[in-house]
Amino acid sequence: MSTPVLATKLFPPTRRSQLVARPRLADRLDSTLNRGHRLTLVSAPAGFGKTTLLSDWATSQERVGWLSLDEGDNALPRFLAHLWAALSGTGLDLDPAVLDAALAAAPTSVALTTVVNELVRAGQQRPDSQWLLVLDDYHVIEAPEVHEATTFLLDHGPEQLHLLVATRSDPPLPLSRLRSRAQLTEVRAEDLRFAPAEAREFLNEMMGLHLTEGDVQALEERTEGWIAGLQLAALSLRDVSDHGDVAEFIGAFAGSNRFVIDYLVDEVLARQGAEVRDFLLRTAILDRLTGSLCDAVTGGAYGGQVLADLDRGNVFLVPLDAERSWYRYHHLFGDVLRARLMAEHPEQVPTLHQAASAWYASHQLVADAVRHSLAAGDYDRAAYLMEEALPEMRRTRQDSVMLGWIRSLPESVVKRSPVLNIMSGWSLMMAGDLDGMERRLDDVESALDAGAHDQSLAATWADTEDLRTAPATLWVYRAALAQARGDVPATVRHARRALDLAGADDHFVQGAAAGFLGLAAWAAGDVQEALSTFSEAVRSLHAAGNLVDELDSTVVLGDMWISAGRPHRARRLYERVLETATGAGEPYPRATADLHVGLAELDRELDDLVSAEEHLETARVLGERGSITENRHRWYVAMAQVRAATGDHASAKQLLDRAEALYRPGSYPDLRPLAAMRARVHIAEGDLAAAEEWADEHDVTAADGASFLREYDHLTLVRLLLARHDSGEDAADDPAPLGEVLALLDRLHADADRSRAGSLLEIGMLRALTHRARGHPREALAELNRALARAPEPDGYVRLFLDEGVPMVALLHDAASGQDGEYDVLRRHARRLLDTTPSTAATPADRGSPAGPLSDRELEVLRLLDSELTGPEIARHLFVSLNTLRTHTKRIFTKLDVNTRAAAIRRGHELGLL
């Protein structure tokens, strides 16, 4: 089901039969149509005629889309759906299927790109036409993602599309940039105020008064041209016939605008009949008014007729559609009505909101129904509506809206609802609050137990699929919690309990529970079992039709294949799933960014740093909303590894700091602790003291027992101890530290069964370096030869060896130059490693000077690299393929003797090329 569109939001207020002509403002609005113009901002407080000005001007234009915003449009899917409908109303031939695809996309940037691309396509069919889009009441928008969407439309929308925004306050849009580029027209309060001549025309001709020039001037001065104040004054003055009373009335006008409003509304309300006045107060709780809704709230039967009478009487009612079936009160008038209702009949407010909620619920307008139930303080009803709405809210990516609703409920109400408790617990886990999640899960268990013994409690729950599966889902989340805490036995126990409770068709629960069994096996080091079980989990998710979670799981499955020493297998998996995810075109589902990060890590291991950066740039453009929550830190980890590979250790540490700020313990075992990663950077840059502090702080010693969850720590410690030995900190005649290193490596090797071929290769490589450090070169060569011979995909590794620096490069040179047939496997791979990475493998003295000057084309590419353009955008700018651009880039890197885009830019500036 697509996001419903409220048709009344797509029509400007109906034009009054008489309006004050404002040619000076119309001329300014006409600049909206200038070529290259992007935004017209009409910004002023309430009551200055912003909407009237725009709606009147729009009637003289062709192809105008109108969207009246409300608080509900802070949900991005709803905003996009209504934006699409408004643009479709301009005559643009937009494909509805593209909108559905955009609403299903996870990253905001991808969804917006999809929308803009379709606008460009539709606009190209009529390249000489102009389209206008009015966003009225923009001040109700608070959500950053909606502001981001509007900014994206301003930055990337087709030139034929011009935005006009009416707001009470300046929005967080790039106004300064647009202003500096002459792409912004501004109409503000001082422009909107009625001049004396306009005030005279309004009061005497439109409102039917007969004021003297002095009276008009006095009233215009008292109101400072504020249109709403003039209108309120005119309504009161209609019943003042004596000129002396008029002068007295105007003379009494003093004080702040708030005082004036209160005084005038009192006068307006005092002249209404009792029934109409009661109608006005009761319906003041509504944002929009239609006959049947008003009847539901007031208990009457003639709401439509009353609205029509008020409209004819010009009593601050704004029609929202051409048929005049929907209205809203003037904002100021509505504010005062609500204040009067609270002052005179506060006891009625909850009942009125409950009636409104029931009407909205019966018309499938759940968001409004929930809002009014919360306003009524009817929290049990609100919780019931939330439970009913949860599947659709989840499907349309409105989790943040749902969580906001849940936070609006009293704690006691949330604790009684198993479904809302699970949702709340999930959000706490995503925020890293594992203890808070555990309390929520305890509440779920208590609520389910209470509901089993108390049918009156169970009757308050909405009968949904979420409720039916809640017992099994509870144990899935307990497994997730145990996994996040590193408690492997509890993870297995809880996941099996979930499988026992799952029904035959509960594919999602089955897939999730099987997934945690696979993750537990992985954390325990049984990679073969992990691959088998987790692959079955992915198949269950596929059977459930859950593409997003299937993609999420594929990222993890690839990591498991890397643990199994199969980086090529992981690459094929990533590429196949990425093709599936993007085969239908944009938008791309969630986790697509993580697939690119995974490919970047594989490329970095192969020392293809150019390709690694391209994948990371693609992932960055997709944005963090294109990433699993537990993986949002991983982009920074991958980029830190790329920077470390170039010797830029300072940047690597900064990136790891960013990663640490984003890291949240989650469903996946923490097999590469960030603290240990930072320690490896310290070792690489020679800061052994900082690395030793890490070892002391995390209690990592050479005497520890072996386990997969601590393997990364222990292999980091081995590197630290070898570095200490090479630096001369250990006594040359004391073999004890290196003996302890070998003993630790032997324990780690014994713990890593043959299914963890990735671990075995790394352990064997470090064993070889330890033998070499002890002065046993033949043992070193033999050990490294055995490790490579046993590895299933040894040619998938480059940086694993070269990151060890001079000792490993020396060992590889020894192996490559030897003639002993005993080490044929090692010799072949040593030559491969040294031949494929000359710039990395060589010492600085061997690298020489840059290989010739850059060509004109290469200089052009270098200048574009020094911009915000992505690789694909640069290729399009140059009208070349991405492969051709990569060829140019590699030549530039070779000539500048660098490995990354950032390093090329720095070198270009150093050489005066940029």
N, C-alpha and C positions, 0 to 999 in steps of 0.2 A: 504494500500500500504506500503510495507516494504521500509526501507531506501535504496536508490539505491547504488550499489557498482560500482566504476570505476575500470574496470578490469586492466587498465594499471598500477595501483598502486600496483598490486600484483606480478609484474615481476621484477627481478633484471635487471640492465642494461645488455644488450647483451655483452658477453665476446669478447674482441678484439682478433684478430687472434694472436697477439704477445703481450706478457706482460712480464715485468721484474719479474723473479722468486724471491720470497721473503720467503724462507724457514724458516727463523728465526721468522717471524711473523705468518706464517702458523702453526708452532709448538706451538706458544703461543695461537692461536685460538683453537687448538686441545684440550686445557685444558677445553674448554667449555663443552666437553662431559664427564668430570669426574663426578662421582656420587656425588650428593649433590651440584654441582655447579649451581648457579642461573643466573648470569648475566656476560656478557662480554661487557665492555664499551669501545667503540672506540671514543675518544673525542679529537678533534683538530680543528683548524681554517679551513676555506674553502681552498680547493685546496691541501690538504695533501693526497688525495687518499683513504679516508675512505671507500667510497662506492665501489670503484674498488677492494680494498683489500677484503671486505666482500663478494662481488658478485663472485670474483674469487675463494675464499675459499669454498663458498657455493656449487659451481659446483662439488666439490669432496665429498659432503656429501649427505646422503639420508634424505628424509622427512624434507625439509626446506621450511618454509613459509616466504614470503617476503612482507613487507608493506612499501611503500614509503609514508611518511607522508607529509601533506601540511596544510596550515592554517585552512582549513575547518574541519580538524580532531580535532580541539579544541571543537567541538560539540560532546559531549559524545556519543549520539546515532550513529552518523556517524563513530566515532572511533571504537565503538564496532562492527558495521556491517562490517567494513573493516578488523578488527582484526579477526572476525569469518571467513570471507572469506579466509584470509591468512592461518589460522590454518586448515581450511578444505582442503587447497591445500597441506598439508603435508601428507594427507592420513588418517587423523583422521575421523572417521565416526560420524560426528556431526549432530544432529537432528535440521533442520532449524526451527522447531516449537519452540524450546527452545530459539533461538535467538529472535524470534518475541515476546515471552513472556517476555524476559529480557528487550527488548526495550520499552515495555509497562509498565514496573515497575517504580514506583516513586523513592524509595530510591536507591541511587547509590550502597550502600553496598549490597542491595538485588539483583540488576541486576548483579553485579559482582559475587556474590555467585552463582547465577544461571549459569553463564557462566563457572565458575570454576568447579562446580559440573558436568556439562556436559563434560568438558575436562577430569575430573577424570574417569567418566563412560566410555568414549571412550578409554582412555588410558589403562584401565583395560582389554580391549579386546586384547591388545598386550603389556603385561607388560614388555617384554624384549626389546622393541623398544625405541628409543630416537627421540625427535622432537625438531627442531630448529626454532625459530621465530626471524627474523631480522626486527627491526624497524629503518628504515633509515630516516635521516633528523629530528631526534627527537627534535632538537632545535626550530622548529616551534611551538611546543606545549607550550602554556602558561596557559591553563585552569587548575585550581587546581583539578577539578574532573577527568580529564584525567590522570594527575600525580597520583592521588589517585587510579585510575583503574590499572595503571601499577604497582604501589606498591602492590596493592592487589594481582595481578597476581604473582609477585615475592614472596610474603609471603605465598600464599595459593595454587599456581598452583601445578600440579602433578610433582613428581621428574623427570619424563622423559622429561619435557619441559624445554628448556634452552633458555633464551633471549639474543639477541645480539643487542646493541643499538649504532647507529652511530649518533653523534651530534657535533655541533660546540662549545657547552658549556656544562658543567656538569649539568645534570638535577636534580631537587629536589626529588631524590629517596634515599632510605636508604643506601647510599654507605658506610658510616662508619660501620654500622652494618654488611653489607655483607662482607666488607673487614676484619673485626675482626673475622668473622667466616670462612674465607678462601673460600667464595662463590662468589668472584668477581675476574675477570680478567680485567686488564686495559691496553689499548693500546693508547698511547698519542702522541703528535706531535713529541717529540724527538725520539719515536720509528718509526714513519712513514717517517721521513725525509730520502731521498735517501742517502745512504752511497756513497763514491766516486766510488766504483765498480758498484753499481747500477745506478748511474748517467751516468757512461760511457756506460753501456749497453743500457740504455734508449736513450741517445743522438745519439750514433753511430749506433746501430743495429736497434732500433725501429724507430727512426726518420730519419735514413738514412744520417746522417752527418758524416764527417770525421775529427773530432776534435782531436788535439793532447792531450797527457796526461796532459800537462800544461793547455790547454784551458779548458778541462773538469774540472780539479781541480779548476781553477779560477772561472768558472761559478758555480760550486757546492758551492764554498765558498761564492760567491756573493749572491746566492739564499738561502744559508743555507739548501740545500737539499729540498727546497720547490718544490713539484712536479709540481704544476700549473705554477710556474715561469719558471721552466726548459722547460715545454711544450711550453709556450708562446715564450721563447727565441729560441727554436728549430724551430718554425714556421717562425720566422723572419730570422733566419740564413739560411734557405733553399735557399734563393735568394742571399746570399752573397757568391760568389765563390772565391774571392781572399783571400788568407790566411791572408794577411796584414789587410784587411777589417774585417775579423773575429776577429783578435786580437784586432783591434780598437773597434769593437762592444762590445766585452766582457770587454775591459778596460773601456768603458764608462758606464758600469753597476755600478751605485752607487745610494745612496739615500734610501728612505723608500720603503717598498713594494708597497705602493700606487703609488709612482712615477714610479716604474718598471711596474706595471700593466698598467697604462695609456700609457706609452711609447710603450710597446709591443702591446697593443690592437690597438693603432694608426697604428703600422706597419702591423698588421693583416688586419685591415679594409682597409688600403690604397691599399692592393694588391687584393681586391675584385673588381669585376665589379660594375658599377653603379647600375644595377638592383638588384644584390645580396645584395649590401650594403644597398639599400633602403628597401629590404625585411627584412634584419636583424634588421634595426632600427624600422620599423613599427611593426614587430612581437615581439619586445622586451617587450611589455606590457603584454604578455601572459606567464602564469606559465607553460603551457603545449602546445605543438604544434602538430597539425595534418593538413593534406592538406586542407580540406574544411574550417577549422577554420582560417587558414592563408589566404585563398582566401577571406573569408568574411572580414578580417581586411585590407588586402592590395588591394582588388579589382581586384586581378589577377585570373588566371585560372590554374596555374601550381604549386600550393603550395606544393603538394606531391612530385613532381619532384625536386623542389628546395631543399626540406628537404633531399631527398635522395642524391643529389649532395653534399650538405654540410656535410652529414654524411660520404660519401666516402672521402671527402677532409679533414676529421678530424678537422673541424673548431668548436671545442668546443660544439658539439651537442651530447647529451646523449640519446640514444634510450631507450624507456621505455617498449617496448614489443618485443616479439620474431619476430613478423611480421614487425617490424620497421614502424609502422603506427603512433605511438605517440613518441614524443621526448620532451626534455626540453634543454634549453641552460645551459651550465656550469654556476654555480651561479655567479662566478666572471665576466664571460663574459657577462651574462645578466645584471648585475649591471652596467657595463660600457656602454653597448648598451643603457640602459634606460637613463643614464646620457647624452650620446651623443644626443639622441632623444630630450630631454628637452632643450639641448643647441642649437640645430640646427633647430628643427621644433616644438616648444612648442605648436603652434596653432593646430597641427594635433592630439595631445594627446587626447582631449575629443572625437573627431570623431572616433578615433581608438577604444577607450573604448566602445563607443556606438555600434560600429559594433560587437565587441566581445560580448557585452551584448545581442544583438539580436540573435546571433548565439547560445549562451548558452540557452537562453529562448526557442528557437525553438527546442532545444534538451532536454527540461525539466530539465535542470541543473540550478535550480532557484538561489541557493546560489552564484554561479559564475556570473549569470546574474545580481543579485543585486550588487555584489561587483564591477563589471565593470561600472554599471550605477552610483554608488556613486563616483567611480574614475573619471568618465566623468563629474561629476557635474550635471548630468541630474537627478535632484532630483525628478521631477514629475514622470518620468519613473520608478525610483527606488521605489517610494511610491506605484505606481500601481502594480509593481511586488511583493512588500511586502504584499499588500492587497490580491493578488491572492494566495500567499504562506501561509498566516496565518493559515487556517484550518489544513493543513498538518504539519506545524511547531508546532502548538499546540498539535496535535495528537501524534507527536513523541517527545514531551517534550523538544522542542527547544525554549521555551519562552525567555530564556536569550539571545539567538542569535538574535531573532526578536527584542527584546528591544534594543540590541546593534545597530542594523540597524536603528531603529527609532531614537536613540540618535544621529546618524550620519546625520540625515536630518536637514535642517534649520527649525527653529520654525514655520516660515510662512507656510511651506509645511505640517508639521504635523497638524497645526490648520485647514487646508483646508480638511483634510481627517477624516470623522467621524469614520471610522473603526480603524485607527491608533491612533486617539485621545482616543478612548475607551480603547485600549490596554495600552496606556501610562498612562491613568488615573488609571487603575487597578494596575499598577506597583507602582504608587505613593501611593495608599492606602495601598498596602502591605508593603511599607516602612514607613508607619505612617504619611505621608504628606497629611492630609485630605484637607487642604486649596488648595494644588496643585492639588489634584484630582478634587475639585470643579471647579477650573479654567478650567481643561480639559473638564469636562462635559458641562460647559458653551460654550466652543469651539465646542463641538459636536453639541449642539443645534443650534448654529449660523451657522455651516457648513451645517447642514441638511436644515435649513431655506433658506440659500443662494442657495443651490443646487436645491431647489424646484422652485426658481425664475430664475435660471441661468442654462440653459441646457448645456452650454459649460463647466461649472464647474462640473456638475454631470457626464458629459461624461468622465472626467478624472478619475473617480472612477471605480475600477474593479467591475464587476457585480457578486457579491458573496452572499452567504447566510448571511454572517455577515453584509453586507450592507443592505440587505432586512429587517433584524431584528433590525437594529441599532436604529430606533425610540423607540421600546419597550425596547431594552437593555439599552438605555440611562436612562430610568426611573427605571429600575432594579438597576443600579448603584447609582442613586440618592437615592433610598431607602436604599442601603448599606451605603451610606455616612451619611444619617440621623440616621441610626441605630448606626453607630460608634460614633456619637455625642450624642446619648441618646435622640434624638428627636422622641419620639414614634408617635405623631400625623403625623409628616411629613413622617415617615417611612410608615405608613398605606396609606397616600395619594398617595405617589409615587408608591408604590407597586400596588395599584388599577389602577393607570394610566397605568402601564406596562401591567396589565392583559387586560385592555380595548384595547390596541394596538396590543396585541399578536394575531397571527393567530391560527387557529384551530389545526394545526400540530406543532406549536412552543412549543414543550413539555419542552424544556430547559427554555425558558422565563417564561412559565406558572409555572414550578416548582420553579424557583428562586423567582418570584413575590409572589407566595403562601408561600414560605419559609419565606420571610420577613414579610408577614402578621402574620405568626405564631410566629416569633421572636418578633414582636411588641406586640402581645398579651402576650407573655411570660414576656417581659419587663414591661408590665402594670400589671402583676400579675395574669392574667386570664390563668392559666395553662391548664384548660380544653379546652378552645378555641385554645390555642397554640398547644396542642397535636393533636387536630382534624385537624387544618389547616396545620400544619407542616407534619403530616402523609400523607396528600393529596399531599403535595409538593414532598415528597420522592417517592410517586407512580408516579408522573409526570416525575421525573428524571429517574425512572426505565423504563418508557415507552419510554423515549428518548434514552435508551441504554447507559446512562451515569453512569457507575458503580462507577467511582471515586467520582463524586459529590454525588451520592447516599450514598456511604460510609461516606463521610464527614458529610452529613446531619444526618446519623444514630448516630454519636457521639453526636450531639446536641440533637437528640430525646431522647437519654438515659439520658442526663442531665435534660430534661424536666420531665421524669418519676421520677427522684430523687426528683425534686421539688414537684412532686405530692405525695411524700412519698412512692414511690414504688421502692426501691432499688433492690428487687429481680426481678421485671419486667425489670428494666434497665439491670441487669446482663444477663437475658435470651436473651434480644435483642442484647447486645454486643457479646455474645457467638455465637448466631445464625449467625449474620452477619460476625463475624470473621471466622466461619467455611466456609461460602460462599466465603469469600475473599481468603482464603488459601486452599480451597478444591482441586483446580487444581494443588496444589504444588506451589513452588516458580516460579516467583517472586510475592511478595505481593504488592497490589496496595497502593497508597497513603492513608493516614488515618488509616492504619493498626496499626501503632505505637500508634495513639491516642486511638484506641480501647483497647489496652493493658494498657495504662495509666488509662482509665476509669475503667477497671477491678481492677487495682492496688488501685485506690481510694476506690472502694467498699470493697476490701479485708482489706484495712487499717481501714475502718469503723468497720469491723467485728473483728478487732484486730488480723487479720492473717497477721502479718508483714512479715513473711517469703514469703508467696505467693505474697504479694504486691511487695516485692523487686524483685521477679522472673519476674513478669510482667514488672516492670520498667527496668530491665536488658534487657529483650527482646525488649522493646521499644527503649532502647538506642542503641542496636545493629542494629535495623532497621534504626536508624539515623533520623536526623531532616527532611531529604527529604521524610521520610515516615510520615510526619505530616502536617496537615493543617497549613498554615502560621500563622493564628490567635492563634494556639494552641502550637506553639513551646516553649512557656514559661511554659506550663502546666506540663511537665515532672518534672521540677524543683519544681513546687508547690507541686506535689504529693510526691516527695522525701522529701521535707521539712516537710510535714505532718508526714511522716514515722519517720524522725529524731526527730521531736518534741514529737512523741508518746513514744520514748525511753528516753526522757529527754535531748537529745542532742540539746539544744536550739541554741548554737553557730553555729552548722552546718546548722540548719534550717534557721537561718537568712542569712547565706551566700548563701544558695540555693535560698532564696527569692530575694536576690540581683541579682543573675543571671537571675531569672525569670523576674524581672523588666527590665533588660537590653534587654530582648528579646520581651517583651510585645509590641504589636501593637494594637491600637484600630481598631476594624474590624467589621465584620458583626454580631457578637454575643454580646448580652448585658453583661455588666461587672457586674455580680451579686456577685462576690467575689473579691472586690478590694484588690490589693496586699498590699497597705498600712495598711488596716485593718487586713489582715492576719498577718503582721509583728507585729501589735499592740497586737494581741492575743498571739503571742510568748512572747512579753515583759511581758504580764500579767502572763503567765504561769511560767516565770522565776523570777517573783516578781519585775520586773523593772517597777513599776507603773508610775514613773515620765516620762519615755519614752512614755508610752501609753497615758498619759495625754497630752503630746506634740502633739501626733497624733490627739487626739480629738480636741484640740485647732486649729491646723493647718487646719483641714478639716471641722471645724465648725459643729461638731456633738454634739448635746445637747439633754438632756432628754425632752426638751419642743418641739422638732421637730414634724412635722406632719409625718404620716406614708405613706411609698410607698415601693413597692417591690424592686426598684432599690437601695434604701438606707437601706433596711432591714438588710443586713449583717453589715453595719456600726453601726446601732442602737443596734443590738444584741451584737456587740463587746463592745459598750459603757456600756450596761447592765453588762457585765462581769467585766468591769473595775470598775464600781460603787460598785458591790458586793465585789470585791477584796479589794477596799478601806475600805469598812465597816469591812471586816474580819481582815484587818491589823490594825484596830483601829484608822484610820485617821479621821473617822467621829465620832462626839461626841456620846457616848453611849446613851444619853438621847434625842438625836435629831433624830426623825423618818423621818424627811422631805426627805433626799436623797432616802431612800428606798421607800417612798411613791411616789416620782417622778418616780422611776424605775417601780413600779407597774402600774402607770398611762401610761407610755410609752409602757409597754408590753400590756396593755389593748388596746391601739390604734393599735399596730401592730397586735394583735389577731383579732380585728375587720376588719382590712384591708385584712387579709389573709383568703379568703373564703375557703370553705371545699375542693376545688380542690387543694389547697396548703397544703396538709397534712404534708409535710415535715416541712414547716414553723410552723404549729400549734403544732407539737410535740416539736420542739425546744423551742418555746415560752412558752409552758406549762411547760417544764422542768425548764426553767429559772424562771417562776412564782413560782414553787415549792421551788427553792433555795431562792428566795426573801422572801417567807413566813417563811422559816426556819430561815433566817437571822434576821427576825423581832421577832423571838421567838414564832412562831405559828406552831409547828410541825404537828398538825393534819391537818391544812389547807394545809401544804406542801404535806403531804401524799395524801390527797384528790385530790389536783391539779395534782400531778404526776400520780395518778391512772386514772383520767379522760383523761389525755393526751395520756397515753398508750392504754386505752380502745378504743379511737377514731381513733388511728393510724391504717391504713390498713395493714402495714407490720412492726409491732414494733420489731420483732425479727431480722430485718435487721440493727439494730443500737446497737453499743457497745461503740465506742469511743465518740459518742455524749455525753454520760453520764460520762464515766470515765475520759475524758479530763477535767472535772470540778474539779477533784482532791478530796481532803479530805472532803469538805462539801457534795459532792454527794455520796461518798463512805459511809459516816456516815448515810446519809439518806437512802441509799439502805440497809445498815445493820439494821436500824430501821424497814424498811418495811419487810425484810426477816425474822426477828425474831418475828414479831408481829403475833397475833392469830386472830385478828379481821377479820371476813369474808367480811367486807365492802371493803377491799382492796385486794381482791383475785388476780385481774389482776396485780396490782403492785407487790404483793408478789412473784408471779410466775416469773415475769421478773427480779425482784431484785435478786432472787436466780440464775436465768440464768446468769445474768451479773457477779455476784460475783463468781459463780462456773466455768464459762468458761474462766475467765481471772484472775487466782489466782496471777500470778506474777505482774500484773498491779494493781489489786485491793488491794493487801496486802500492808501494810506499810513496810518500810525497815527492821524493827526489826522482822517482821514476816517471812521474806523470807528465813532466815537460810542460810546454806552453800551449795555449789554445791552438787548435788545429785550423789556423787560417781565419781570415776576417769573415763576418757575417755578410751574406748576400742581401740585396735590397729586399727581397721577399722575406728573408729570415728576420731582418730588422723590423719589417712591418708586423710579422707575427710576434716578435718580442715586445713591441709596443702594445699590442693587443693583450698579451699576457699580463702586462702591467695595467690591467683594468679590472672591472668587476665582472666582465663577461666570463661565462663558463666555456669549457672546451667546445661543446656543440654550437654555442652562440658565436664563437670566433669562427668556426668552420662555415657557418651560414653567412657571416659577414664577408668572408673571403671568397664565398662561392666555391668551396672545395669540400671534399668528403672528409669525414672525421679521421679516416686512416691517413689521408694526405697531410692533414694538420699534424697528426702524431709523427709522421716522418720529418716534417719541418722542425717540430719541437725536439725530437731526438738529436737532430743535427745541431741545433742551437745549444742543447745541453752539452754535447760533445765538444763543441768549439769553445764554450765558456767554462768547461771542466766542472760542471755541476750535475746534480741528480734530480732536482726538484724545480717546480715553477717558482717557488719563493726564492730559492737560491739564485735562479737565473735572473730574476728581477733585481736582487741585490747586486749581483755581479754586473748587470747592465748599467746600473747607476754608478758603480765604482769605476767602470770604464768610460763613462760619459756617453753611453749609447742611448740613455733614456733621460 
